[in-house]
Amino acid sequence: MPGLRGRTARPEVTCPVEVALAAVSGRWTTLLLRELMHGPLSFGELRARLPEISPKVLAERLRTLEERELARCERLRGFPVRTSYRLTGTGLALRPLLVELYRTGTAIGTPGPG
C-alpha cells in the first residue's frame, strides 16, 4: 500500500484497489477492454472479434464501460447509423493492470479438472 492512509480494517467500496477491480469485473469485460485497447471499433466489429458474446450481453457490457467512464460511444453519420466505441484515457490506463493480471494468472496456473 502507498501509505497508512491506504490501510483499512475492512473492504471499502472507495478503496482504489476495489474500484479498479470493480472496473474490470464482469464476464467479457476484460476481453472487450483488450479489443478496444487497439483502437475504436463498431458494435459489429466487436461481435466479429468475440463471436461467442451475445448481442444483449455485448450491449450491456459496453453500457457498463460507458457508465464507468472507461469507454465512449460515438454515433457516426450516415445510413444506417453506425456506432464506434473507444476507450477513454481512464480506460486506456487499465492496460498495465490487465497485463499484470494476465502475468499473475499465468504464474498461478490454470486449475485442473475436479
ABEGO torsion letter per residue (X at the ends): XABAAABBABBBAABAAAAAAAAABEBGAAAAAAAAAAEBBBAAAAAAABAABBAAAAAAAAAAAAAAGABBBBBBBEOBBBBBBBBBAAAAAAAAAAAAAAAAAAAAEBBBBX
